[in-house]
Amino acid sequence: MSQEYLNLPVVPADTAFGIMADFEADPHPNKVPLIAGAYRDEYGKPWILPSVRMAKERLDEPTHEYLGIAGSPTFLRLAKELVFGKSVDNGQHNIESIQTVSGTGANHLAAVFLARHLRPGRVFIPNPTWVNHKSIWESVGVTVAEYPYFSPVTQQVDIGGILEALEHAEPNDVVILQACAHNPTGVDLSKSQWMQVAEMVQRKKLFAVFDSAYQGFATGDVDGDAWAVRYFAETLSKTDDAAGICVAQSFSKNFGLYGERVGALHFIAPPNFSTQGVRGHLMAIARAEYSNPPRFGASIVETVLGDETLRAQWENDLDTMSSRIQKMRGILREELEKQTEKDWSHVETQIGMFSYTGLTKEHVTQLREDFHVYLLPSGRISVCGLNEGNVEYVARAVGEVTKV
Ligand SMILES: Cc1ncc(COP(=O)(O)O)c(C=O)c1O
């Protein structure tokens, strides 16, 4: 029967989106959403950044024409400067940039391009990591291997585990590195650990794909958060036989433009290689998949980044978001320590939007069933969902479920 192909196995719902739907359907008045990586203000509401609001006012009659396949040249110049710094255009880097359908689209475009042209034996992704890394690379037929990223014992980066795993990689294998504010652990490599990984990537001739979804959320300083990417780019620019680097850049979180799908992919080739061919092939993939990228969000970003006053306001907005998150971390720790008499310092020292609490799957189920507090089964919470109205309630609930 020709319709037999329709007898498909049921695909389990996406974990995070599934839990968010359950949260929405829960009528309990004290329910708390700690799932989505989307900023919420002190009243638990989505927040339009003042810099974004001001940029939209300037775009009072936005055009709805198509962008070119590679996107807006102005947006790409500013996006590139944001990742690599102002000195990027002085010619020492060999970079090709293309606008993408946000960070997910940038990761996907990199995967399609590299699977087709670099043909890596394996891609190494952190364990744990953002769930889409595995899905994206499996979808392009590359074998996914994991490197241990985090030690639950020390609550720190497992640098020994990372180096040991990458020692087994082969030339042209791909390694995915989260640039800052690691999702889901909230724990980043130190500068000296990044240097060790860079040395490994160079020595083993691996291709590094940086996923940069949280620039401005780790240290609150956009340049500080780009340190690892810039260090790798700098190292590569002096290495003739390196495989190359990509940066998948998202503007969802740092501009609060989640639904506008604003992103870019930057491809850096080793010196003495032209990126001309890369550009054409990236554009050919984009043309076949979505033809040209969304315009509106990119025009907001280029308006903000291209104007001194708006850019200063944006940096202020980043500070508003990251300092509220930091404040919530401090209060959560204090309340948890009151409730449990255990050490919860990791909740405060982790960075970015997420905290890897150490709560087990059983704790997570009980939190949801008995207290209507929703988090991922891994024990990851989005700190953005906390505010002064619910943080004490959440700590009390955690105290109850972790009682022995
Ligand atoms: C590590 C990481 N990379 C990429 C993304 C992509 O986000 P978006 O497609 O909204 O830009 C996310 C979103 O949660 C993320 O956490």
The ligand as an ORCA input file, in Angstrom:
! r2SCAN-3c Opt
* xyz 0 1
  C      23.208     26.927     23.723
  C      22.143     27.437     22.812
  N      22.422     27.582     21.522
  C      21.525     28.053     20.661
  C      20.262     28.403     21.066
  C      19.371     28.894     19.986
  O      18.423     29.795     20.240
  P      17.693     30.571     19.085
  O      17.465     29.637     17.956
  O      16.445     31.055     19.696
  O      18.597     31.693     18.690
  C      19.898     28.245     22.422
  C      18.548     28.525     22.900
  O      18.111     28.161     23.954
  C      20.882     27.757     23.313
  O      20.640     27.610     24.624
*
